[in-house]
């Protein structure tokens, strides 16, 4: 429907704007890069959703579903990495401490990205335009479990960040928390 398309387009443009504005923020370059990349990956995901909503054939919808599977793998790893370094004084130390599960998550991301076009991930797409339904294969269901585990890890890292932040740091984190809330709400649309 036109309302769906408008909401997804607005969400994509807002995520793009946040991603671009994030490059202007002060702080460690690694944190800035991951923050900007995470929001731009959300914008890319929303663009894929828009493509899926406007697909006029099953093959086009299937191509967009494969694109969404690949982009969501990348987005999950970027958000996981961001949650590790956000609001930390030494991001490299945090990366070293979390290197084992970041490497494992990156391996999962690469595997899912490489096999996104396989029928074992995206088996088929039924319906067209706003009524399209993506049918996942066996590995696609495992992929969804990977996404859930990655998002739980993100939430755990964000909770740890807020718990250990000083009062002045917590005030500075309000704008970032608002941006992350916008990203989450944008995905729920």
N, C-alpha and C positions, 0 to 999 in steps of 0.2 A: 504494500500500500504506500501511497505517497508520504504518509505520516512516518512510517517505518524508515523509509529511505531518508527523509529529512532528519530524523533523530540520529541515524547512523552517520550521516554526513556531518552533522553538527558535532557529534562525538569525535569523529576522526579529525576534524579541523581543530577542536579544542585540544586533543592530545598532541597534535602537531605543534600548535602554538606553545603549549607547555614545554614540549621537547626542545623547541627552538629557543624559548626564553631561558630554559635551564642552562644553555651554553653561556649565558651572561652572568650566572651566579658566581660568587666568590667561593673559594675553597680549594681543596685538593683536586688536581686535574682528573684523577682517576674517578673520584666520586662524581664530578661534573659530567664526565664522559658517560659513565654508566647511567646516571639519572636521565640525561638527555636521550641516550639510546633506548632506555626502557620505555620512555613515553613515545618515542618515534616508532618503536616496534608495535606499541598498542595502536598507533595511528595506521600503520601498515595492516594490522589485523582488521581494523575497522574498514579500511579500503577494500580488503578481501571480502568482508561481510557485505559491503555495498555491491561488489561485483556479483556475489552469490544472489543477492536480492534482485539484481537486474538481469541475471542470466536468462536467456530465452531458449536455450536448448539444454538437453541433459549432459552433453559432452562439455559444454561451457560451464555448467554448474559443477560437474565433476572436477574440471580443472581448477575452479575456484576453491573447491573443498580440499584439494591437494595443496594448494597455496596456503590455505588457512592452517592446515596441519603443520606445514613447514614453519610458517611464521609463529605459530603458537609455541613450537618447540624452542625457537630462538628467544621469544619473549619470556618464556618461563626461566630460561637460564640467565637472561639479563636482569630480571627482577630478583632472582636469587642472589646474584652477584651484588646487585645494588643493596639489598638488605644486609649483606655482610659488611659493607664499607660505609654505609650511610651514618653520618654524625659521629664517626669515630675519629680520634685524633691522628692515628697512624693507619691509613687504609691498607698499606702493604703488609703490616703485621697481621691485620685481620684476614687478609687474603692467604697469608702463609698458614695461619691457624685453621682456616676452613678449606685448605687446598684439597684435602682428600674428598670431601663431599662435593666441592665445586668441580673437581676433575670428573668424578662419577656422574654428576649432573650434566656436564659438558659432553661426556661420552654418550649419555642417553639422548641428549639434544641432537648430536650429530647423527646417531643411528636413526632416530625418528625423522629427521630432516631428509636423510638419504633415502629412506624407504617410504616416504609419504605418498609417492605415486603408486606404490604397490597395492594390489587388491587386499592384502592382508591388513592394511591400515584403513584406507578408504575403499570399501568394497563397491559402493554405488551411491548414486544420488537419485532419490525419487521425488518427483514433482518439479515444478519450475517456479522461478521468480520468488515471491514471498512464501510460497508453500513448499519449498524444497526441504527435504529431510535427508541428512547424510547417514548412510548405513555403514557402520564400522565393521571391519573384520576382526579377527582374534587379536592381532597385534594392536589394532586401534583401541580395543578395550584396555589392553595393557598400557597403552599410551595415555589413556585417560587417568589410569591409576598413577602413572608417573607425574602427570600434571597436578594431581591432588597432593601427592607427597611433596612436590616442589613448592606448591603454594602453602602447605602447612609449614615447611621449613622457612619460607619467607615471613610468614606471620610470627613464627618463633623468634626469628632474628630481629624483626621490628619490635617485638615486645621486649626483648633483651636490650635493644638500643634505648627504648624509652625508659626502662628501669634504671639503666646506668647513666643516663644523661643528667647533667647538672641543671639547675633551675634556669640559668641563662640560656643554656643549649636547648632546653625544652621550649622556651619562647621562640627561638629561631626555627625550631622544627615545625611550628604551627603551619607555616605556608607550605612546607613540603607535605605535611600530613593532609592538608586540604587538597593538594594536587593529587596525591595518591588516592584520596577518597573520590575525587572526580574520575580518576581512571577506573576505579572499581565500579562506580555507578554507571559509567559509560559502557562497561562490559555487560552490565545487567539489562541494558536496554534491549 
